[in-house]
Amino acid sequence: MYPVAPPPPPGPTTSTAVGATGNTGSNVVASNTMGLVPAQQTHTPPQPPDLPMFACPRRPNIGREGRVIGLRANHFQITMPRGYVHHYDINIQPDKCPRKVNREIIETMVHAYSKIFGTLKPVFDGRNNLYTRDPLPIGTDKLELEVILPGEGKDRVFRVVIKWVAQVSLFALEEALEGRTRQIPYDAILALDVVMRHLPSMTYTPVGRSFFSSPDGYYHPLGGGREVWFGFHQSVRPSQWKMMLNIDVSATAFYKAQPVIEFMCEVLDLRDINDQRKPLTDSQRVKFTKEIKGLKIEITHCGTMRRKYRVCNVTRKPAQMQSFPLQLENGQTVECTVSKYFLDKYKMKLRYPHLPCLQVGQEHKHTYLPLEVCNIVAGQRCIKKLTDMQTSTMIKATARSAPDREREINNLVRRADFNNDSYVQEFGLTISNNMMEVRGRILPPPKLQYGGRVSSLSGQTKQQALPNQGVWDMRGKQFFTGVEIRVWAIACFAPQRTVREDALRAFTSQLQKISNDAGMPIIGQPCFCKYATGPDQVEPMFRYLKSTFQALQLVIVQFSLEGIKSYTKPDFVGNGILKVQIRN
C-alpha cells in the first residue's frame, strides 16, 4: 500500500506579499532583493481538509444474457504517473470576475513572478483551485501578490492570495482503480480534470464541460441573430481499470457577431434596414429589447479602441430625439440629443437617426449609443429559450449517424493533440489516440402483444410482434386494450383565417378513421369545437370545459400558426393516437 498523506511540502513558513505588473520583467512593489516582504509568522501548518469519500457498491456480475459484440466507446485511456499533485487555494480581489479574466490574472502572475514559479506550469480552474506538479517555494502559508492587467484607458490592479491546501495523492487513485480500495479519491480526479481542461479553457469558449469555437466556413444560422456553434464535451472519468477521458461532440446556440443594425433586422424579420423608414413601433421595440438586453456590444466609431459595454435597455425615443445632460467645458450642463452629439463630437451624421439607441452600462449614467456604431461581441452563448423553428433547425444541424459521430470524435482528438499539450506534459499524463474497445451484449428484444383479430378461421384474437431494427410496426394492429372515447372536444388557438372549418372537419374525419383502425374508437361528434381569439381565453376555456362536461376524456388542441394542412397526414395523426392511448 502506498502512503496517502505524506508530510507537508518543504519550504519556508512565512506569509509574504509582493507586487508586479503584467510584464514578464516583474516590476516588484516590495523593495528588497527577492521581492518578498515578511508579513506574518505562523508555525502551525494548516491541516488538509477531510474530504468525503464515497464507497461504490461492488458490481454483482457482468451479465450473461444476449449476443456478445465488440464496441468502441468514446473514452480514451489516460496513463498517469505515480506521485503527488500540489493543491493551492486562490483568492482574487476584487472578486466576482469572470473565469476568463481570472485565467488572465493567473497567467500574468505566473509569467511575472518567475522567481516564485520558475519553470512550473500551474493549472487553474478559473475560480479558486490551482495545482502544480512540484511544490511552490512558499511553504504551507499564504503568499499575497499584486497583479496588474492592462486595460482600456487605465490598468486594473488585482491582489492574489495563494495558500497551500494539500498534497493530492495519485497513489490513492491508482489503488482504487486497481481494486485494492473501494474509496474513490475524488480530489485526485478533480485535479486531473483541471489539468486536462486548462489549455482548452484558454483556447476555446468554455460552456459548462464543453468547449466551442466560432464557425469557420460552416455556418448554421438559426435566425433571430443566433447561430449554431460546434465544439466538444470533455471530462475525466474513472473506469474499472484506468482513468478515461470522455470526449463527445457538442453543439449549442450563440449570438452571431454582426452589426447591431443587422441583428435588429433578423430579430424583427426585416429583409433590409431600408424597409424600416419610420421609428420602431412599441411592439417592435419590446421584441428587440427582449433579445438584446444583457448582451455585450463593442463600439466602432473610435478607431482601433473597440470598447465593450453591456446593454441595459433600448430607448423609447429615436436618436434624433433622445437627449442626455451634457457638461460643457465651462462647467455648464445642457440637454443634447444623441444625433447632435455625434455630429459635433465625431463629425458623424447618423444614417438612421429615426432608430432608437442602446442604453449601456448602468442605467443612471445615461450612456446612449446609436445602433449603427455598435457590433454584437463574438462568443456570447444564447441562454434564452429557442423558438420551435430554431429548435428544429438545431436538431437537423446536429443529427449524426454513429459512424459520422465516431469520425468527428476522432478528428477532435487528433486536433486537440493532448500529448503535445505543455500542461498535460507538465503533469506526466499521456492520452491514448484510440477509442477504448469494449464488449457489449445485444439483449433479445421484448415481444409486444397487440389486440384485434388476426384470422377469423383460426379464432386467434391476439397477436405478438417483434421489432425490426428497433421499431415496432403498428400498421394493421390494434391496442391490446383499447379505450373508447365518447366525450371529446376541439379547441383551436390558431387564427380562423389560417385554419378554416373545412380543415378542422377533415382533421376530425382522419382522426376518427385512424383511431378506429387502432382499436381506440372516437365516437360521434365533439361536444365542443371553438376558436380562441387570444391567449387570455386559454384558462377560461378549459375551466368551462371542466365544469360543463364532467365526463370529458380528450381535448384536441390546435395551435399551429402554419395551419392544419400538414397535420392531417395519417402518420402524424397515428402518432397522436398512440400517445393518447399511452396516457389513458
NORJO-V62620 format. One record per residue. N is the residue number from 1. PSI is psi in radians with two decimals (999 if undefined). Layout:
n: [N:N]
psi: [PSI:PSI]
This chain:
n: [1:2:3:4:5:6:7:8:9:10:11:12:13:14:15:16:17:18:19:20:21:22:23:24:25:26:27:28:29:30:31:32:33:34:35:36:37:38:39:40:41:42:43:44:45:46:47:48:49:50:51:52:53:54:55:56:57:58:59:60:61:62:63:64:65:66:67:68:69:70:71:72:73:74:75:76:77:78:79:80:81:82:83:84:85:86:87:88:89:90:91:92:93:94:95:96:97:98:99:100:101:102:103:104:105:106:107:108:109:110:111:112:113:114:115:116:117:118:119:120:121:122:123:124:125:126:127:128:129:130:131:132:133:134:135:136:137:138:139:140:141:142:143:144:145:146:147:148:149:150:151:152:153:154:155:156:157:158:159:160:161:162:163:164:165:166:167:168:169:170:171:172:173:174:175:176:177:178:179:180:181:182:183:184:185:186:187:188:189:190:191:192:193:194:195:196:197:198:199:200:201:202:203:204:205:206:207:208:209:210:211:212:213:214:215:216:217:218:219:220:221:222:223:224:225:226:227:228:229:230:231:232:233:234:235:236:237:238:239:240:241:242:243:244:245:246:247:248:249:250:251:252:253:254:255:256:257:258:259:260:261:262:263:264:265:266:267:268:269:270:271:272:273:274:275:276:277:278:279:280:281:282:283:284:285:286:287:288:289:290:291:292:293:294:295:296:297:298:299:300:301:302:303:304:305:306:307:308:309:310:311:312:313:314:315:316:317:318:319:320:321:322:323:324:325:326:327:328:329:330:331:332:333:334:335:336:337:338:339:340:341:342:343:344:345:346:347:348:349:350:351:352:353:354:355:356:357:358:359:360:361:362:363:364:365:366:367:368:369:370:371:372:373:374:375:376:377:378:379:380:381:382:383:384:385:386:387:388:389:390:391:392:393:394:395:396:397:398:399:400:401:402:403:404:405:406:407:408:409:410:411:412:413:414:415:416:417:418:419:420:421:422:423:424:425:426:427:428:429:430:431:432:433:434:435:436:437:438:439:440:441:442:443:444:445:446:447:448:449:450:451:452:453:454:455:456:457:458:459:460:461:462:463:464:465:466:467:468:469:470:471:472:473:474:475:476:477:478:479:480:481:482:483:484:485:486:487:488:489:490:491:492:493:494:495:496:497:498:499:500:501:502:503:504:505:506:507:508:509:510:511:512:513:514:515:516:517:518:519:520:521:522:523:524:525:526:527:528:529:530:531:532:533:534:535:536:537:538:539:540:541:542:543:544:545:546:547:548:549:550:551:552:553:554:555:556:557:558:559:560:561:562:563:564:565:566:567:568:569:570:571:572:573:574:575:576:577:578:579:580:581:582:583:584]
psi: [2.28:2.64:2.47:-0.58:1.43:2.99:2.79:2.73:2.58:2.75:3.01:2.72:0.73:2.26:2.33:2.82:2.22:3.02:2.68:2.77:-3.10:-0.06:2.64:-0.16:-0.13:1.35:1.67:2.32:-0.74:2.70:-0.18:3.05:-0.77:-0.11:0.40:2.31:2.06:2.32:-0.62:2.37:2.25:2.56:-0.19:1.87:2.55:2.50:2.44:2.45:2.61:1.91:2.36:2.37:2.39:2.11:1.99:2.42:2.55:2.47:2.27:-0.70:3.09:0.09:2.59:-0.26:2.63:3.09:2.25:2.33:2.78:2.41:2.69:2.15:2.59:0.89:2.38:2.22:2.36:2.19:2.14:2.69:2.91:2.61:-2.64:2.66:2.43:2.19:2.27:2.53:2.37:2.26:2.09:2.24:2.36:2.55:-2.94:0.45:2.63:2.73:-0.65:-0.76:-0.73:-0.68:-0.67:-0.69:-0.84:-0.69:-0.74:-0.72:-0.77:-0.72:-0.60:-0.63:1.12:-0.42:-0.43:-0.82:-0.36:-2.26:0.12:2.59:1.51:2.70:2.62:2.46:0.06:-0.12:-1.44:-0.14:2.18:2.43:2.48:2.70:-0.69:2.72:2.59:2.67:0.86:0.07:-2.50:0.12:3.14:2.72:2.27:2.20:2.62:2.25:2.34:2.12:2.28:2.35:-3.14:1.88:-1.00:2.69:2.67:2.29:2.29:2.60:2.20:2.17:2.13:2.24:2.28:2.39:-1.00:2.90:2.23:2.14:2.11:-0.30:-0.81:-0.64:-0.72:-0.70:-0.75:-0.73:-0.56:0.07:0.18:-0.18:2.60:-0.06:2.15:2.02:1.60:-0.29:-0.60:-0.68:-0.72:-0.73:-0.77:-0.65:-0.71:-0.68:-0.82:-0.42:-0.14:-0.99:-0.79:-0.57:-0.48:-0.33:-0.67:-3.12:1.88:2.41:1.86:-2.18:0.22:2.79:2.39:2.68:2.70:2.56:2.43:1.52:-0.07:1.28:2.43:1.44:2.50:-0.19:2.79:0.43:0.25:2.74:2.86:2.27:2.37:2.59:-2.66:2.55:2.43:2.33:2.60:2.26:2.42:2.54:-2.94:-0.32:-0.45:2.86:2.51:2.59:1.98:2.13:2.34:2.72:2.65:2.70:2.55:3.02:2.35:2.80:2.39:2.33:1.95:2.91:2.54:-0.55:-0.81:-0.64:-0.77:-0.71:-0.70:-0.73:-0.70:0.12:0.75:2.20:-0.53:2.52:-0.45:-0.26:-0.32:1.42:-0.18:2.87:2.72:2.50:2.93:-0.72:-0.66:-0.76:-0.72:-0.76:-0.75:-0.74:-0.73:-0.61:-0.68:-0.30:2.25:-0.19:2.71:2.39:2.78:2.54:2.70:-0.01:0.12:0.62:-2.27:-0.22:1.69:1.30:2.50:2.52:2.82:2.31:2.27:-0.30:2.97:2.28:2.60:-0.59:2.66:2.94:-0.53:-0.18:-0.35:2.10:2.88:2.74:2.08:2.18:2.14:3.00:-0.51:0.08:-0.16:2.51:2.23:2.79:2.30:2.40:2.75:-0.75:-0.70:-0.65:-0.76:-0.55:-0.76:-0.73:-0.78:0.08:0.73:1.98:2.11:2.41:-0.45:1.11:-0.24:-0.11:2.75:3.09:2.81:2.26:2.16:2.86:-2.46:2.41:-0.60:-0.14:-0.15:0.94:1.96:2.43:2.30:2.59:-0.61:-0.15:0.29:2.48:2.56:2.23:2.41:2.73:0.44:2.02:2.47:1.98:-0.04:2.75:2.33:2.64:2.93:-0.71:-0.71:-0.69:-0.74:-0.75:-0.69:-0.76:-0.75:-0.65:-0.45:-0.11:2.28:2.48:2.88:-0.78:-0.69:-0.69:-0.73:-0.76:-0.74:-0.72:-0.76:-0.65:-0.67:-0.79:-0.68:-0.73:-0.62:-0.59:0.98:-0.64:-0.22:0.11:2.09:-0.51:-0.66:-0.72:-0.66:-0.67:0.14:0.44:2.56:2.48:2.27:2.51:-0.04:2.51:2.62:2.28:2.19:2.94:2.37:3.00:2.28:1.92:2.58:2.34:2.57:2.60:2.48:2.38:2.17:2.94:-2.95:2.85:2.23:-0.85:2.26:-0.40:-0.75:-0.39:0.04:2.43:-0.18:2.67:2.65:2.66:2.43:2.58:2.66:2.02:0.67:0.20:2.29:2.21:2.06:-0.12:2.29:0.22:2.78:2.81:2.58:-0.81:1.79:2.63:2.32:2.08:1.98:-0.55:1.94:2.79:2.80:2.21:2.07:2.03:0.17:2.64:2.52:-0.44:-0.40:-0.47:1.68:2.94:-0.63:-0.57:-0.68:-0.69:-0.70:-0.69:-0.74:-0.74:-0.76:-0.68:-0.78:-0.67:-0.85:-0.64:-0.65:-0.75:-0.54:0.01:0.32:1.33:2.36:1.96:2.44:-2.76:2.76:2.49:-0.23:2.30:1.82:2.76:2.48:2.38:-0.18:2.91:-0.39:-0.17:-0.11:-0.97:-0.81:-0.65:-0.79:-0.53:-0.68:-0.77:-0.73:-0.67:-0.49:-0.71:1.59:-0.55:0.32:2.23:-0.53:2.34:2.10:2.11:2.17:2.07:0.17:2.19:-0.16:-0.03:3.08:0.01:-0.84:-0.21:0.15:0.08:2.47:-0.68:-0.65:-0.80:-0.68:-0.71:-0.68:-0.70:-0.73:-0.73:-0.70:-0.75:-0.73:-0.76:-0.56:999]
